[in-house]
Structure formats: structure tokens, C-alpha cells
Amino acid sequence: MARNRKKTTIAPVQAGDFTGATPEFGRWQDVNRIYSIKRGTAYNLLHHGKIKGVLLRVCGKKSGVRLFDMASVRNYILSQMEAGTKKSN
């Protein structure tokens, strides 16, 4: 006996193409891959308040994940470009 199968007119959901998208947050490897800023430099900039980041860690645990705000890294680079332009004028 054949079962009646529902026919839908909605296309199946597929993953989007994010090849050109910049992530909102990333690990230091992402900062290095996207902006060519080394790990030590990223942590120094974070320590001096030049870029933003957060440490995600479960309470009571020793280790966690450091995430950098990619927009703050981009803004820092742009501010350095503007500062260089002002000095040359």
C-alpha cells in the first residue's frame, strides 16, 4: 500500500555563502589571518586598550577562549592610517 507523501512548495534550507564576510569575533589566529597581526602584538594591543577582547571561561575553570572584537582591530588599523596621514601633511 502506497503512502501519501506530502509535497511541499518550499525549497530546502541551504547554508549561505560567507566567503567574503568578516567575523564579528575571532581568536588570535583569525586576527593574524585577516589582518596579519601576530599573537603577541594582538595581546599587547588588548592590554593597552587599543583593541577589545573578552575571555570566555566557565566559572572555576583555569582555561578559556580569548575572543577579539574584529571591528575594534579594524578601527585601530584605520586610526593608525589616519594618524600617519596627519603627520605627513
Secondary structure as GFF3:
##gff-version 3
##sequence-region A 1 89
A	DSSP	beta_strand	25	26	.	.	.	ID=ss1
A	DSSP	alpha_helix	28	35	.	.	.	ID=ss2
A	DSSP	alpha_helix	39	47	.	.	.	ID=ss3
A	DSSP	beta_strand	53	56	.	.	.	ID=ss4
A	DSSP	beta_strand	65	69	.	.	.	ID=ss5
A	DSSP	alpha_helix	70	88	.	.	.	ID=ss6
###
